[in-house]
């Protein structure tokens, strides 16, 4: 289990033993493969990534299972770096991921915009942040957004970390949209009419949603047009 033994430590064990074969990794519906030749990592694949990027993406997996199949030759060679350099970068990313996981505990969570009516000040975003924002639709997970933006999950998480920390984006479980969207309209609707006797309580919470969603859709279209 990767929960008991992280990938960088597995690399060290396989490297010392000078094995040739392929390391299969699975985590729910996701999988990755890393090929070794005489203990040296020569190729890796996972989702839409290959080579070094695939190794680094797999290195931050905190859960899943691994299995080594000996004697399997690599289909091609995409990695030229030594195991030492790969392990150092993988270990660095793993340490950085521990920090990122405080705001992004899972890449299967769904990012969504935080709409605050009283937000003040100017927001400055770089090109990559705009690209990432344009892929947020309230349905894609962090992993899916990274794929849609053509970047690794680690790089996407680093960008989202800043957006979550500044309260521009929040994360929710898949299928929990109604739970996270309702409290904000109710809170704003309850404040102006704490003791109003008028018989219109139901329409009031529902009215803020369409303008907010309209502004959100317009913002996304402008992001796409700008890119």
DAUR-V992212 format. One line per field, one symbol per residue. ss: DSSP state (2 for helix, 1 for strand, 0 for the rest). phi: phi as a letter, one per 30 degrees, with the letter a starting at -180 (. if undefined). burial: 1 if it has 24 or more other ideal C-beta (glycine too) atoms within 12 Angstrom, else 0. Layout:
ss->???
phi->???
burial->???
This chain:
ss->00000022222222220000111111100111111110011111110011022222222000001111110000000000002222222222222222220000000001111000000000000022222222000000122222222000222222222222200011110000222222222222222200000000222222222222222222222222220
phi->.ddcbdeeddeddddddhdclbccbbbhdcbabbcbbhicdcaabahccbideddddddcdcbkbbbccdicdddacbbcddedddddddddddddddddddcbdadcdcdbdcccdcdbjcccbdddddedddcdbibddedddedddibdddddddddeddddcidbbcbddicddddddedddddddddbdbddddbdddddddddeddddddddddddddddd
burial->01000111011001100010111110100111111110111111111011111111111111010101000001000010001001101110110010011011011111111110000000000000111111111101111111111011111111111111000111110000000010011000000000000000000000010001000100110010000
